C-alpha cells in the first residue's frame, strides 16, 4: 500500500526510521501520551466549567425571580454585578 501513494510511502519511511531508533520511538510515544493527557484534562476542565456556569445561572435566575437586586444576587452568588447582568441578558 505504501508503494501506491507517495504520501503513504513517505509516512512509512518515517515510521521505519522511528521504529529503528529506540530513543526516538520512546520520545514519540511520550509526546503522544502527553498530547492525549492534555486533551483529556482540557475536556474535563471544560465540562466542569460548563457545569459551574449552569449552576451559577440557575442561582442568579432564581434570586432574580424573587426580586433581589443585582448587587444582592452578586453578593449571594459570589460573583460580580457584571456577571449577574450578563446572565440576565
PDB file with one MODEL, atoms N, CA, C and O in Angstrom:
MODEL        1
ATOM      1  N   UNK A   1       0.824  -1.188   0.000  1.00  0.00           N
ATOM      2  CA  UNK A   1       0.000   0.000   0.000  1.00  0.00           C
ATOM      3  C   UNK A   1       0.872   1.256   0.000  1.00  0.00           C
ATOM      4  O   UNK A   1       0.536   2.244  -0.653  1.00  0.00           O
ATOM      5  N   UNK A   2       1.993   1.221   0.732  1.00  0.00           N
ATOM      6  CA  UNK A   2       2.895   2.361   0.777  1.00  0.00           C
ATOM      7  C   UNK A   2       3.481   2.656  -0.595  1.00  0.00           C
ATOM      8  O   UNK A   2       3.846   3.796  -0.883  1.00  0.00           O
ATOM      9  N   UNK A   3       3.573   1.645  -1.436  1.00  0.00           N
ATOM     10  CA  UNK A   3       4.134   1.834  -2.781  1.00  0.00           C
ATOM     11  C   UNK A   3       3.158   2.539  -3.723  1.00  0.00           C
ATOM     12  O   UNK A   3       3.571   3.111  -4.732  1.00  0.00           O
ATOM     13  N   UNK A   4       1.876   2.498  -3.397  1.00  0.00           N
ATOM     14  CA  UNK A   4       0.874   3.064  -4.303  1.00  0.00           C
ATOM     15  C   UNK A   4       0.678   4.567  -4.117  1.00  0.00           C
ATOM     16  O   UNK A   4       0.156   5.230  -5.014  1.00  0.00           O
ATOM     17  N   UNK A   5       1.078   5.107  -2.995  1.00  0.00           N
ATOM     18  CA  UNK A   5       0.891   6.528  -2.719  1.00  0.00           C
ATOM     19  C   UNK A   5       2.200   7.142  -2.243  1.00  0.00           C
ATOM     20  O   UNK A   5       2.885   6.588  -1.383  1.00  0.00           O
ATOM     21  N   UNK A   6       2.536   8.288  -2.809  1.00  0.00           N
ATOM     22  CA  UNK A   6       3.764   8.982  -2.432  1.00  0.00           C
ATOM     23  C   UNK A   6       3.736   9.366  -0.946  1.00  0.00           C
ATOM     24  O   UNK A   6       4.737   9.234  -0.242  1.00  0.00           O
ATOM     25  N   UNK A   7       2.573   9.843  -0.483  1.00  0.00           N
ATOM     26  CA  UNK A   7       2.450  10.279   0.904  1.00  0.00           C
ATOM     27  C   UNK A   7       2.528   9.104   1.876  1.00  0.00           C
ATOM     28  O   UNK A   7       3.170   9.196   2.922  1.00  0.00           O
ATOM     29  N   UNK A   8       1.883   8.023   1.530  1.00  0.00           N
ATOM     30  CA  UNK A   8       1.961   6.841   2.388  1.00  0.00           C
ATOM     31  C   UNK A   8       3.384   6.296   2.408  1.00  0.00           C
ATOM     32  O   UNK A   8       3.852   5.816   3.440  1.00  0.00           O
ATOM     33  N   UNK A   9       4.060   6.367   1.296  1.00  0.00           N
ATOM     34  CA  UNK A   9       5.451   5.918   1.234  1.00  0.00           C
ATOM     35  C   UNK A   9       6.343   6.731   2.142  1.00  0.00           C
ATOM     36  O   UNK A   9       7.181   6.181   2.856  1.00  0.00           O
ATOM     37  N   UNK A  10       6.167   8.046   2.118  1.00  0.00           N
ATOM     38  CA  UNK A  10       6.958   8.914   2.989  1.00  0.00           C
ATOM     39  C   UNK A  10       6.646   8.648   4.458  1.00  0.00           C
ATOM     40  O   UNK A  10       7.551   8.592   5.291  1.00  0.00           O
ATOM     41  N   UNK A  11       5.383   8.486   4.765  1.00  0.00           N
ATOM     42  CA  UNK A  11       4.985   8.208   6.137  1.00  0.00           C
ATOM     43  C   UNK A  11       5.540   6.863   6.595  1.00  0.00           C
ATOM     44  O   UNK A  11       5.986   6.717   7.733  1.00  0.00           O
ATOM     45  N   UNK A  12       5.508   5.897   5.704  1.00  0.00           N
ATOM     46  CA  UNK A  12       6.030   4.569   6.029  1.00  0.00           C
ATOM     47  C   UNK A  12       7.532   4.644   6.311  1.00  0.00           C
ATOM     48  O   UNK A  12       8.019   4.034   7.263  1.00  0.00           O
ATOM     49  N   UNK A  13       8.252   5.381   5.494  1.00  0.00           N
ATOM     50  CA  UNK A  13       9.693   5.526   5.704  1.00  0.00           C
ATOM     51  C   UNK A  13       9.988   6.222   7.025  1.00  0.00           C
ATOM     52  O   UNK A  13      10.900   5.819   7.747  1.00  0.00           O
ATOM     53  N   UNK A  14       9.228   7.259   7.348  1.00  0.00           N
ATOM     54  CA  UNK A  14       9.418   7.957   8.618  1.00  0.00           C
ATOM     55  C   UNK A  14       9.145   7.016   9.788  1.00  0.00           C
ATOM     56  O   UNK A  14       9.860   7.025  10.790  1.00  0.00           O
ATOM     57  N   UNK A  15       8.113   6.217   9.646  1.00  0.00           N
ATOM     58  CA  UNK A  15       7.785   5.249  10.689  1.00  0.00           C
ATOM     59  C   UNK A  15       8.888   4.218  10.849  1.00  0.00           C
ATOM     60  O   UNK A  15       9.227   3.838  11.970  1.00  0.00           O
ATOM     61  N   UNK A  16       9.439   3.770   9.755  1.00  0.00           N
ATOM     62  CA  UNK A  16      10.546   2.801   9.800  1.00  0.00           C
ATOM     63  C   UNK A  16      11.746   3.403  10.541  1.00  0.00           C
ATOM     64  O   UNK A  16      12.375   2.732  11.359  1.00  0.00           O
ATOM     65  N   UNK A  17      12.058   4.673  10.249  1.00  0.00           N
ATOM     66  CA  UNK A  17      13.187   5.328  10.911  1.00  0.00           C
ATOM     67  C   UNK A  17      12.940   5.459  12.404  1.00  0.00           C
ATOM     68  O   UNK A  17      13.828   5.201  13.216  1.00  0.00           O
ATOM     69  N   UNK A  18      11.727   5.862  12.758  1.00  0.00           N
ATOM     70  CA  UNK A  18      11.403   5.995  14.176  1.00  0.00           C
ATOM     71  C   UNK A  18      11.460   4.653  14.890  1.00  0.00           C
ATOM     72  O   UNK A  18      11.938   4.567  16.022  1.00  0.00           O
ATOM     73  N   UNK A  19      10.981   3.623  14.242  1.00  0.00           N
ATOM     74  CA  UNK A  19      10.969   2.295  14.854  1.00  0.00           C
ATOM     75  C   UNK A  19      12.379   1.764  15.035  1.00  0.00           C
ATOM     76  O   UNK A  19      12.642   1.015  15.975  1.00  0.00           O
ATOM     77  N   UNK A  20      13.278   2.139  14.158  1.00  0.00           N
ATOM     78  CA  UNK A  20      14.652   1.643  14.224  1.00  0.00           C
ATOM     79  C   UNK A  20      15.414   2.287  15.370  1.00  0.00           C
ATOM     80  O   UNK A  20      16.352   1.691  15.899  1.00  0.00           O
ATOM     81  N   UNK A  21      15.030   3.480  15.758  1.00  0.00           N
ATOM     82  CA  UNK A  21      15.730   4.205  16.807  1.00  0.00           C
ATOM     83  C   UNK A  21      14.871   4.188  18.077  1.00  0.00           C
ATOM     84  O   UNK A  21      13.861   4.887  18.162  1.00  0.00           O
ATOM     85  N   UNK A  22      15.289   3.378  19.064  1.00  0.00           N
ATOM     86  CA  UNK A  22      14.501   3.218  20.281  1.00  0.00           C
ATOM     87  C   UNK A  22      14.267   4.533  21.019  1.00  0.00           C
ATOM     88  O   UNK A  22      13.173   4.773  21.531  1.00  0.00           O
ATOM     89  N   UNK A  23      15.273   5.369  21.074  1.00  0.00           N
ATOM     90  CA  UNK A  23      15.135   6.637  21.795  1.00  0.00           C
ATOM     91  C   UNK A  23      14.093   7.522  21.115  1.00  0.00           C
ATOM     92  O   UNK A  23      13.234   8.098  21.782  1.00  0.00           O
ATOM     93  N   UNK A  24      14.168   7.630  19.797  1.00  0.00           N
ATOM     94  CA  UNK A  24      13.186   8.445  19.077  1.00  0.00           C
ATOM     95  C   UNK A  24      11.792   7.862  19.206  1.00  0.00           C
ATOM     96  O   UNK A  24      10.817   8.604  19.324  1.00  0.00           O
ATOM     97  N   UNK A  25      11.688   6.556  19.184  1.00  0.00           N
ATOM     98  CA  UNK A  25      10.379   5.916  19.327  1.00  0.00           C
ATOM     99  C   UNK A  25       9.801   6.218  20.704  1.00  0.00           C
ATOM    100  O   UNK A  25       8.616   6.527  20.825  1.00  0.00           O
ATOM    101  N   UNK A  26      10.635   6.130  21.746  1.00  0.00           N
ATOM    102  CA  UNK A  26      10.161   6.431  23.099  1.00  0.00           C
ATOM    103  C   UNK A  26       9.761   7.902  23.225  1.00  0.00           C
ATOM    104  O   UNK A  26       8.765   8.220  23.876  1.00  0.00           O
ATOM    105  N   UNK A  27      10.532   8.798  22.605  1.00  0.00           N
ATOM    106  CA  UNK A  27      10.183  10.221  22.627  1.00  0.00           C
ATOM    107  C   UNK A  27       8.849  10.455  21.925  1.00  0.00           C
ATOM    108  O   UNK A  27       8.016  11.231  22.393  1.00  0.00           O
ATOM    109  N   UNK A  28       8.663   9.783  20.811  1.00  0.00           N
ATOM    110  CA  UNK A  28       7.413   9.914  20.065  1.00  0.00           C
ATOM    111  C   UNK A  28       6.237   9.414  20.907  1.00  0.00           C
ATOM    112  O   UNK A  28       5.201  10.074  20.981  1.00  0.00           O
ATOM    113  N   UNK A  29       6.394   8.265  21.533  1.00  0.00           N
ATOM    114  CA  UNK A  29       5.325   7.703  22.350  1.00  0.00           C
ATOM    115  C   UNK A  29       5.014   8.604  23.542  1.00  0.00           C
ATOM    116  O   UNK A  29       3.850   8.776  23.904  1.00  0.00           O
ATOM    117  N   UNK A  30       6.055   9.179  24.154  1.00  0.00           N
ATOM    118  CA  UNK A  30       5.866  10.086  25.291  1.00  0.00           C
ATOM    119  C   UNK A  30       5.117  11.346  24.858  1.00  0.00           C
ATOM    120  O   UNK A  30       4.242  11.834  25.572  1.00  0.00           O
ATOM    121  N   UNK A  31       5.466  11.860  23.695  1.00  0.00           N
ATOM    122  CA  UNK A  31       4.780  13.050  23.172  1.00  0.00           C
ATOM    123  C   UNK A  31       3.315  12.739  22.884  1.00  0.00           C
ATOM    124  O   UNK A  31       2.438  13.539  23.211  1.00  0.00           O
ATOM    125  N   UNK A  32       3.045  11.600  22.281  1.00  0.00           N
ATOM    126  CA  UNK A  32       1.660  11.212  22.010  1.00  0.00           C
ATOM    127  C   UNK A  32       0.870  11.078  23.310  1.00  0.00           C
ATOM    128  O   UNK A  32      -0.282  11.505  23.389  1.00  0.00           O
ATOM    129  N   UNK A  33       1.490  10.486  24.322  1.00  0.00           N
ATOM    130  CA  UNK A  33       0.826  10.336  25.619  1.00  0.00           C
ATOM    131  C   UNK A  33       0.542  11.704  26.231  1.00  0.00           C
ATOM    132  O   UNK A  33      -0.548  11.939  26.753  1.00  0.00           O
ATOM    133  N   UNK A  34       1.517  12.604  26.167  1.00  0.00           N
ATOM    134  CA  UNK A  34       1.341  13.945  26.722  1.00  0.00           C
ATOM    135  C   UNK A  34       0.200  14.681  26.021  1.00  0.00           C
ATOM    136  O   UNK A  34      -0.589  15.363  26.674  1.00  0.00           O
ATOM    137  N   UNK A  35       0.109  14.548  24.706  1.00  0.00           N
ATOM    138  CA  UNK A  35      -0.971  15.196  23.964  1.00  0.00           C
ATOM    139  C   UNK A  35      -2.336  14.620  24.343  1.00  0.00           C
ATOM    140  O   UNK A  35      -3.306  15.363  24.494  1.00  0.00           O
ATOM    141  N   UNK A  36      -2.407  13.319  24.494  1.00  0.00           N
ATOM    142  CA  UNK A  36      -3.672  12.689  24.890  1.00  0.00           C
ATOM    143  C   UNK A  36      -4.068  13.118  26.299  1.00  0.00           C
ATOM    144  O   UNK A  36      -5.236  13.410  26.558  1.00  0.00           O
ATOM    145  N   UNK A  37      -3.089  13.155  27.217  1.00  0.00           N
ATOM    146  CA  UNK A  37      -3.359  13.592  28.590  1.00  0.00           C
ATOM    147  C   UNK A  37      -3.859  15.035  28.608  1.00  0.00           C
ATOM    148  O   UNK A  37      -4.822  15.354  29.306  1.00  0.00           O
ATOM    149  N   UNK A  38      -3.202  15.904  27.839  1.00  0.00           N
ATOM    150  CA  UNK A  38      -3.590  17.308  27.775  1.00  0.00           C
ATOM    151  C   UNK A  38      -5.023  17.442  27.264  1.00  0.00           C
ATOM    152  O   UNK A  38      -5.825  18.174  27.843  1.00  0.00           O
ATOM    153  N   UNK A  39      -5.338  16.746  26.197  1.00  0.00           N
ATOM    154  CA  UNK A  39      -6.686  16.823  25.629  1.00  0.00           C
ATOM    155  C   UNK A  39      -7.738  16.321  26.607  1.00  0.00           C
ATOM    156  O   UNK A  39      -8.831  16.882  26.690  1.00  0.00           O
ATOM    157  N   UNK A  40      -7.415  15.273  27.344  1.00  0.00           N
ATOM    158  CA  UNK A  40      -8.331  14.748  28.346  1.00  0.00           C
ATOM    159  C   UNK A  40      -8.549  15.761  29.460  1.00  0.00           C
ATOM    160  O   UNK A  40      -9.682  15.985  29.887  1.00  0.00           O
ATOM    161  N   UNK A  41      -7.467  16.376  29.932  1.00  0.00           N
ATOM    162  CA  UNK A  41      -7.575  17.368  31.004  1.00  0.00           C
ATOM    163  C   UNK A  41      -8.363  18.595  30.557  1.00  0.00           C
ATOM    164  O   UNK A  41      -9.168  19.127  31.322  1.00  0.00           O
ATOM    165  N   UNK A  42      -8.138  19.042  29.338  1.00  0.00           N
ATOM    166  CA  UNK A  42      -8.861  20.206  28.825  1.00  0.00           C
ATOM    167  C   UNK A  42     -10.355  19.902  28.684  1.00  0.00           C
ATOM    168  O   UNK A  42     -11.196  20.742  29.004  1.00  0.00           O
ATOM    169  N   UNK A  43     -10.674  18.721  28.212  1.00  0.00           N
ATOM    170  CA  UNK A  43     -12.082  18.333  28.089  1.00  0.00           C
ATOM    171  C   UNK A  43     -12.761  18.270  29.438  1.00  0.00           C
ATOM    172  O   UNK A  43     -13.904  18.702  29.591  1.00  0.00           O
ATOM    173  N   UNK A  44     -12.052  17.730  30.419  1.00  0.00           N
ATOM    174  CA  UNK A  44     -12.591  17.636  31.767  1.00  0.00           C
ATOM    175  C   UNK A  44     -12.803  19.021  32.366  1.00  0.00           C
ATOM    176  O   UNK A  44     -13.837  19.277  32.982  1.00  0.00           O
ATOM    177  N   UNK A  45     -11.837  19.911  32.190  1.00  0.00           N
ATOM    178  CA  UNK A  45     -11.951  21.277  32.708  1.00  0.00           C
ATOM    179  C   UNK A  45     -13.124  22.000  32.052  1.00  0.00           C
ATOM    180  O   UNK A  45     -13.854  22.736  32.715  1.00  0.00           O
ATOM    181  N   UNK A  46     -13.300  21.792  30.763  1.00  0.00           N
ATOM    182  CA  UNK A  46     -14.410  22.431  30.057  1.00  0.00           C
ATOM    183  C   UNK A  46     -15.749  21.939  30.608  1.00  0.00           C
ATOM    184  O   UNK A  46     -16.660  22.737  30.830  1.00  0.00           O
ATOM    185  N   UNK A  47     -15.868  20.639  30.827  1.00  0.00           N
ATOM    186  CA  UNK A  47     -17.121  20.091  31.368  1.00  0.00           C
ATOM    187  C   UNK A  47     -17.406  20.650  32.761  1.00  0.00           C
ATOM    188  O   UNK A  47     -18.549  20.985  33.074  1.00  0.00           O
ATOM    189  N   UNK A  48     -16.358  20.753  33.609  1.00  0.00           N
ATOM    190  CA  UNK A  48     -16.544  21.319  34.948  1.00  0.00           C
ATOM    191  C   UNK A  48     -16.961  22.783  34.866  1.00  0.00           C
ATOM    192  O   UNK A  48     -17.825  23.226  35.623  1.00  0.00           O
ATOM    193  N   UNK A  49     -16.353  23.533  33.955  1.00  0.00           N
ATOM    194  CA  UNK A  49     -16.698  24.941  33.790  1.00  0.00           C
ATOM    195  C   UNK A  49     -18.127  25.138  33.347  1.00  0.00           C
ATOM    196  O   UNK A  49     -18.821  26.026  33.841  1.00  0.00           O
ATOM    197  N   UNK A  50     -18.566  24.320  32.424  1.00  0.00           N
ATOM    198  CA  UNK A  50     -19.946  24.405  31.949  1.00  0.00           C
ATOM    199  C   UNK A  50     -20.912  24.090  33.080  1.00  0.00           C
ATOM    200  O   UNK A  50     -21.919  24.776  33.256  1.00  0.00           O
ATOM    201  N   UNK A  51     -20.604  23.058  33.839  1.00  0.00           N
ATOM    202  CA  UNK A  51     -21.461  22.668  34.956  1.00  0.00           C
ATOM    203  C   UNK A  51     -21.542  23.794  35.984  1.00  0.00           C
ATOM    204  O   UNK A  51     -22.621  24.100  36.490  1.00  0.00           O
ATOM    205  N   UNK A  52     -20.403  24.408  36.292  1.00  0.00           N
ATOM    206  CA  UNK A  52     -20.368  25.507  37.256  1.00  0.00           C
ATOM    207  C   UNK A  52     -21.160  26.702  36.733  1.00  0.00           C
ATOM    208  O   UNK A  52     -21.890  27.344  37.489  1.00  0.00           O
ATOM    209  N   UNK A  53     -21.018  27.003  35.443  1.00  0.00           N
ATOM    210  CA  UNK A  53     -21.748  28.116  34.842  1.00  0.00           C
ATOM    211  C   UNK A  53     -23.244  27.911  34.868  1.00  0.00           C
ATOM    212  O   UNK A  53     -23.998  28.849  35.128  1.00  0.00           O
ATOM    213  N   UNK A  54     -23.679  26.702  34.601  1.00  0.00           N
ATOM    214  CA  UNK A  54     -25.115  26.388  34.636  1.00  0.00           C
ATOM    215  C   UNK A  54     -25.650  26.549  36.054  1.00  0.00           C
ATOM    216  O   UNK A  54     -26.733  27.098  36.259  1.00  0.00           O
ATOM    217  N   UNK A  55     -24.888  26.071  37.024  1.00  0.00           N
ATOM    218  CA  UNK A  55     -25.302  26.189  38.429  1.00  0.00           C
ATOM    219  C   UNK A  55     -25.427  27.664  38.820  1.00  0.00           C
ATOM    220  O   UNK A  55     -26.408  28.057  39.452  1.00  0.00           O
ATOM    221  N   UNK A  56     -24.440  28.479  38.447  1.00  0.00           N
ATOM    222  CA  UNK A  56     -24.472  29.906  38.765  1.00  0.00           C
ATOM    223  C   UNK A  56     -25.663  30.582  38.093  1.00  0.00           C
ATOM    224  O   UNK A  56     -26.349  31.396  38.713  1.00  0.00           O
ATOM    225  N   UNK A  57     -25.908  30.249  36.840  1.00  0.00           N
ATOM    226  CA  UNK A  57     -27.032  30.849  36.118  1.00  0.00           C
ATOM    227  C   UNK A  57     -28.364  30.506  36.786  1.00  0.00           C
ATOM    228  O   UNK A  57     -29.249  31.356  36.882  1.00  0.00           O
ATOM    229  N   UNK A  58     -28.503  29.278  37.241  1.00  0.00           N
ATOM    230  CA  UNK A  58     -29.738  28.883  37.926  1.00  0.00           C
ATOM    231  C   UNK A  58     -29.907  29.677  39.214  1.00  0.00           C
ATOM    232  O   UNK A  58     -31.009  30.130  39.525  1.00  0.00           O
ATOM    233  N   UNK A  59     -28.819  29.849  39.966  1.00  0.00           N
ATOM    234  CA  UNK A  59     -28.876  30.620  41.208  1.00  0.00           C
ATOM    235  C   UNK A  59     -29.288  32.065  40.924  1.00  0.00           C
ATOM    236  O   UNK A  59     -30.182  32.608  41.572  1.00  0.00           O
ATOM    237  N   UNK A  60     -28.623  32.673  39.947  1.00  0.00           N
ATOM    238  CA  UNK A  60     -28.906  34.071  39.602  1.00  0.00           C
ATOM    239  C   UNK A  60     -30.358  34.231  39.183  1.00  0.00           C
ATOM    240  O   UNK A  60     -31.042  35.140  39.652  1.00  0.00           O
ATOM    241  N   UNK A  61     -30.831  33.364  38.310  1.00  0.00           N
ATOM    242  CA  UNK A  61     -32.203  33.479  37.826  1.00  0.00           C
ATOM    243  C   UNK A  61     -33.224  33.267  38.934  1.00  0.00           C
ATOM    244  O   UNK A  61     -34.244  33.954  38.974  1.00  0.00           O
ATOM    245  N   UNK A  62     -32.964  32.328  39.829  1.00  0.00           N
ATOM    246  CA  UNK A  62     -33.927  32.089  40.912  1.00  0.00           C
ATOM    247  C   UNK A  62     -33.972  33.274  41.871  1.00  0.00           C
ATOM    248  O   UNK A  62     -35.047  33.622  42.359  1.00  0.00           O
ATOM    249  N   UNK A  63     -32.836  33.899  42.151  1.00  0.00           N
ATOM    250  CA  UNK A  63     -32.822  35.072  43.018  1.00  0.00           C
ATOM    251  C   UNK A  63     -33.454  36.279  42.319  1.00  0.00           C
ATOM    252  O   UNK A  63     -34.100  37.107  42.960  1.00  0.00           O
ATOM    253  N   UNK A  64     -33.265  36.370  41.021  1.00  0.00           N
ATOM    254  CA  UNK A  64     -33.872  37.454  40.250  1.00  0.00           C
ATOM    255  C   UNK A  64     -35.395  37.349  40.281  1.00  0.00           C
ATOM    256  O   UNK A  64     -36.092  38.354  40.414  1.00  0.00           O
ATOM    257  N   UNK A  65     -35.898  36.133  40.160  1.00  0.00           N
ATOM    258  CA  UNK A  65     -37.346  35.906  40.201  1.00  0.00           C
ATOM    259  C   UNK A  65     -37.900  36.321  41.568  1.00  0.00           C
ATOM    260  O   UNK A  65     -39.038  36.780  41.666  1.00  0.00           O
ATOM    261  N   UNK A  66     -37.094  36.158  42.616  1.00  0.00           N
ATOM    262  CA  UNK A  66     -37.533  36.546  43.961  1.00  0.00           C
ATOM    263  C   UNK A  66     -37.480  38.055  44.172  1.00  0.00           C
ATOM    264  O   UNK A  66     -37.876  38.548  45.229  1.00  0.00           O
ATOM    265  N   UNK A  67     -36.996  38.789  43.177  1.00  0.00           N
ATOM    266  CA  UNK A  67     -36.986  40.240  43.272  1.00  0.00           C
ATOM    267  C   UNK A  67     -35.718  40.836  43.870  1.00  0.00           C
ATOM    268  O   UNK A  67     -35.695  42.017  44.215  1.00  0.00           O
ATOM    269  N   UNK A  68     -34.670  40.039  43.994  1.00  0.00           N
ATOM    270  CA  UNK A  68     -33.411  40.551  44.542  1.00  0.00           C
ATOM    271  C   UNK A  68     -32.747  41.490  43.539  1.00  0.00           C
ATOM    272  O   UNK A  68     -32.906  41.333  42.329  1.00  0.00           O
ATOM    273  N   UNK A  69     -32.001  42.468  44.054  1.00  0.00           N
ATOM    274  CA  UNK A  69     -31.266  43.393  43.185  1.00  0.00           C
ATOM    275  C   UNK A  69     -30.015  42.699  42.635  1.00  0.00           C
ATOM    276  O   UNK A  69     -29.593  41.656  43.134  1.00  0.00           O
ATOM    277  N   UNK A  70     -29.441  43.299  41.606  1.00  0.00           N
ATOM    278  CA  UNK A  70     -28.222  42.731  41.011  1.00  0.00           C
ATOM    279  C   UNK A  70     -27.095  42.657  42.033  1.00  0.00           C
ATOM    280  O   UNK A  70     -26.322  41.700  42.041  1.00  0.00           O
ATOM    281  N   UNK A  71     -27.002  43.674  42.900  1.00  0.00           N
ATOM    282  CA  UNK A  71     -25.965  43.691  43.925  1.00  0.00           C
ATOM    283  C   UNK A  71     -26.171  42.583  44.954  1.00  0.00           C
ATOM    284  O   UNK A  71     -25.214  41.933  45.376  1.00  0.00           O
ATOM    285  N   UNK A  72     -27.419  42.372  45.353  1.00  0.00           N
ATOM    286  CA  UNK A  72     -27.729  41.304  46.308  1.00  0.00           C
ATOM    287  C   UNK A  72     -27.439  39.932  45.699  1.00  0.00           C
ATOM    288  O   UNK A  72     -26.884  39.054  46.358  1.00  0.00           O
ATOM    289  N   UNK A  73     -27.816  39.766  44.453  1.00  0.00           N
ATOM    290  CA  UNK A  73     -27.572  38.489  43.767  1.00  0.00           C
ATOM    291  C   UNK A  73     -26.077  38.219  43.683  1.00  0.00           C
ATOM    292  O   UNK A  73     -25.624  37.108  43.961  1.00  0.00           O
ATOM    293  N   UNK A  74     -25.307  39.242  43.296  1.00  0.00           N
ATOM    294  CA  UNK A  74     -23.857  39.080  43.183  1.00  0.00           C
ATOM    295  C   UNK A  74     -23.254  38.688  44.526  1.00  0.00           C
ATOM    296  O   UNK A  74     -22.396  37.808  44.588  1.00  0.00           O
ATOM    297  N   UNK A  75     -23.692  39.329  45.590  1.00  0.00           N
ATOM    298  CA  UNK A  75     -23.160  39.028  46.922  1.00  0.00           C
ATOM    299  C   UNK A  75     -23.493  37.598  47.342  1.00  0.00           C
ATOM    300  O   UNK A  75     -22.639  36.892  47.879  1.00  0.00           O
ATOM    301  N   UNK A  76     -24.724  37.174  47.100  1.00  0.00           N
ATOM    302  CA  UNK A  76     -25.137  35.825  47.497  1.00  0.00           C
ATOM    303  C   UNK A  76     -24.483  34.734  46.658  1.00  0.00           C
ATOM    304  O   UNK A  76     -24.208  33.640  47.151  1.00  0.00           O
ATOM    305  N   UNK A  77     -24.237  35.040  45.387  1.00  0.00           N
ATOM    306  CA  UNK A  77     -23.682  34.028  44.478  1.00  0.00           C
ATOM    307  C   UNK A  77     -22.153  34.049  44.425  1.00  0.00           C
ATOM    308  O   UNK A  77     -21.536  33.148  43.857  1.00  0.00           O
ATOM    309  N   UNK A  78     -21.550  35.068  45.011  1.00  0.00           N
ATOM    310  CA  UNK A  78     -20.096  35.147  44.985  1.00  0.00           C
ATOM    311  C   UNK A  78     -19.544  35.495  43.607  1.00  0.00           C
ATOM    312  O   UNK A  78     -18.491  34.997  43.208  1.00  0.00           O
ATOM    313  N   UNK A  79     -20.257  36.349  42.888  1.00  0.00           N
ATOM    314  CA  UNK A  79     -19.790  36.779  41.576  1.00  0.00           C
ATOM    315  C   UNK A  79     -19.910  38.290  41.477  1.00  0.00           C
ATOM    316  O   UNK A  79     -20.326  38.945  42.433  1.00  0.00           O
ATOM    317  N   UNK A  80     -19.556  38.838  40.345  1.00  0.00           N
ATOM    318  CA  UNK A  80     -19.613  40.284  40.171  1.00  0.00           C
ATOM    319  C   UNK A  80     -20.981  40.700  39.629  1.00  0.00           C
ATOM    320  O   UNK A  80     -21.733  39.889  39.089  1.00  0.00           O
ATOM    321  N   UNK A  81     -21.276  41.982  39.790  1.00  0.00           N
ATOM    322  CA  UNK A  81     -22.527  42.526  39.253  1.00  0.00           C
ATOM    323  C   UNK A  81     -22.540  42.391  37.732  1.00  0.00           C
ATOM    324  O   UNK A  81     -23.590  42.150  37.136  1.00  0.00           O
ATOM    325  N   UNK A  82     -21.373  42.547  37.105  1.00  0.00           N
ATOM    326  CA  UNK A  82     -21.282  42.402  35.646  1.00  0.00           C
ATOM    327  C   UNK A  82     -21.651  40.987  35.210  1.00  0.00           C
ATOM    328  O   UNK A  82     -22.333  40.800  34.202  1.00  0.00           O
ATOM    329  N   UNK A  83     -21.197  39.993  35.970  1.00  0.00           N
ATOM    330  CA  UNK A  83     -21.557  38.610  35.649  1.00  0.00           C
ATOM    331  C   UNK A  83     -23.055  38.383  35.789  1.00  0.00           C
ATOM    332  O   UNK A  83     -23.667  37.685  34.980  1.00  0.00           O
ATOM    333  N   UNK A  84     -23.641  38.982  36.829  1.00  0.00           N
ATOM    334  CA  UNK A  84     -25.085  38.861  37.027  1.00  0.00           C
ATOM    335  C   UNK A  84     -25.818  39.473  35.840  1.00  0.00           C
ATOM    336  O   UNK A  84     -26.751  38.876  35.303  1.00  0.00           O
ATOM    337  N   UNK A  85     -25.393  40.662  35.436  1.00  0.00           N
ATOM    338  CA  UNK A  85     -26.034  41.326  34.285  1.00  0.00           C
ATOM    339  C   UNK A  85     -25.908  40.491  33.012  1.00  0.00           C
ATOM    340  O   UNK A  85     -26.849  40.389  32.224  1.00  0.00           O
ATOM    341  N   UNK A  86     -24.737  39.901  32.828  1.00  0.00           N
ATOM    342  CA  UNK A  86     -24.518  39.068  31.647  1.00  0.00           C
ATOM    343  C   UNK A  86     -25.462  37.867  31.625  1.00  0.00           C
ATOM    344  O   UNK A  86     -25.990  37.502  30.575  1.00  0.00           O
ATOM    345  N   UNK A  87     -25.664  37.271  32.765  1.00  0.00           N
ATOM    346  CA  UNK A  87     -26.566  36.105  32.850  1.00  0.00           C
ATOM    347  C   UNK A  87     -28.010  36.530  32.608  1.00  0.00           C
ATOM    348  O   UNK A  87     -28.778  35.808  31.972  1.00  0.00           O
ATOM    349  N   UNK A  88     -28.376  37.703  33.115  1.00  0.00           N
ATOM    350  CA  UNK A  88     -29.767  38.159  32.997  1.00  0.00           C
ATOM    351  C   UNK A  88     -30.103  38.685  31.604  1.00  0.00           C
ATOM    352  O   UNK A  88     -31.279  38.859  31.283  1.00  0.00           O
ATOM    353  N   UNK A  89     -29.097  38.942  30.772  1.00  0.00           N
ATOM    354  CA  UNK A  89     -29.367  39.446  29.415  1.00  0.00           C
ATOM    355  C   UNK A  89     -30.011  38.442  28.530  1.00  0.00           C
ATOM    356  O   UNK A  89     -30.292  38.733  27.368  1.00  0.00           O
TER     357      UNK A  89
ENDMDL
END
